[in-house]
Amino acid sequence: MKTILITGAYGQLGSEMKVVSEKFPQHTFIFTDADTLDITNEEELQKFFNANNIDYIVNCAAYTAVDKAEDDKETAYKINCEAVRLLAKIAVANNVKFIHISTDYVFDGKSYIPYNEEMPICPQSVYGQSKADGEQAAMEIAPQQTVIIRTSWLYSSFGNNFMKTMLRLGAEKEELNVIFDQIGTPTYAVDLAEAIMNVVNAENFVSGIYHFSNEGVCSWYDFTIAIHRTAGITTCKVRPIESKDYPTKTPRPHYSVLNKSKIKKIYDFEIPHWEDGLKRALGI
């Protein structure tokens, strides 16, 4: 039996971790968010760990507002970097395993082959840089105790995400423009939560950086078409547009496909295709 601390419990992944945790009654899960544990406060963290015998930290907490981060750099770094640094220090001091969730935004999105863990990072935004610096801090402080899992295009039935937005707009609008020249892989948060539990339950904990998304590749346009088709939305015409026709404050990666060979080999599990994840997310 293990005692597992889940931070960021109100977010998409944290919420799905609660659901998935029910499959593991042999473990004790402690779910926290900013209102119950301030992971940016070292003294509060130490008091929490003194009071609880934690075996694993799963850090689902993150500042993910990509455009807002450009004007709110201090908060983005506080959550995405400084909190990670403190959690890594706590992990070392208390002999705890640390699983931290990161992002495809640490890359520049200019590749044409799937990114593996050995490829150089080159973040193009405050958000991406803050996550990259958080990764570096964790690996420098707790290299033997840390597993970092980079993921992409995360969505779930909880919170605000692309899938839920496309469902809403598909029901409201007769026509919708969606970008077709950004390529990646949607990741159903339940599948990521189950991958995390595979790491927790593995016979051997192998530290390092890993990539995880669902299998397959698509554009945001393709993803929208699949969302509407799966949900039975037929009254909304979806039109493909280029990124230049939908400008954002922060450029989005044009290519965010992750190579998952390492995590599949080391932790020995299969990964569902993104369309299968979508069907399960929609209850199909």
ABEGO torsion letter per residue (X at the ends): XBBBBBBGAABAAAAAAAAAAAABAABBBBBBBAAABBAABAAAAAAAAAABBBABBBBABBBABAAAAAABAAAAAAAAAAAAAAAAAAAAAAGBBBBBBBBAAABAGABABBBBAABBBBBABAAAAAAAAAAAAAAAABAAABBBBBBBGBBBABEBBAAAAAAAAAAABABBBBBAABBBBBBBAAAAAAAAAAAAABABBBBEBBBBBBBEBBBAAAAAAAAAAAAGBAABBBBBBBAAABBBABBBBABABBBAAAAAAAAGBBBBBAAAAAAAAAGX
